[in-house]
Amino acid sequence: MIKRLTFLVALLLPCCISAQERERRIRINFGAKAGFQAIAYNSPQFGIEGYEFDSDQLHSDRIGYTFSPFIRLAGNRFYVQAESVLGLAKHSFDFRSSDSGDGGKLLPNQTTYNLTTLCLQVPIVVGYNIINEGKYVMSIFTGPKTKFVFTAHDKQEFKHFIYQDLEEVLKKRCYYWEIGLGVRIGHLFFDFIYDRGITKAAEYIVSGSDGKKFKSDRKDNIFSFSVGVIF
């Protein structure tokens, strides 16, 4: 699917460039932005023996951070932008006991899985300037994003499980589809972005002592806000 989406963007790219060439207003801009992101989950399912994921938990209460340089090929209305987003993503998953006498009630400070990952995200988006009047610009943009995950076991924390050595085996590469809204005043701009997870973020959860494997089936959706400058 991601190949088809990328192919679609590749088809749109020459169309945008061709339209702008006719106006003879093609220019190259560089910039950088920094911000924060929050994770929402797309129907995650876990199969850890004796525990159930809190299905009412639709988002993590932890905030991650991003920094990204970018390059933009822009015309009067359309532009194409490529970024290299270095991110520190933070997740938190709460579980309840599936066989406790309290009916599986979630108790404070129990059975929690915390995850921190260092990742590189590479979005390529096509944007359209809805408003372009002087130094004021408002735009919408969309395109595919690839995320490369770099993490280690010590960045995962399984708290209060009967298994003491659990580890989630993460996918090293994930795909998303990004949509966003940008507001620009002069050289300063603000981006509001939503990334919809296309592929799964993990393979499974494994217990190192006995080799037991448990289900980990989740797609991450990402909400981001960033502030940047463009020249």
Secondary structure, 3 states (H helix, E strand, C coil): CHHHHHHHHHHHHHHHHHHHHHHCCCEEEEEEEEEEEEEEEEEEEECCCCEEECCCCCEEEEEEEEEEEEEEEECCCEEEEEECEEEEEEEEEEEEECCCCCCCCCCCCCCEEEEEEEEEEEEEEEEEEEEEECCEEEEEEEEEEEEEEECCHHHEEEECCCCCCEEEEECCEEEEEEEEEEEEECCEEEEEEEEEECCCCEEEEEECCCCCEECEEEEEEEEEEEEEEEC
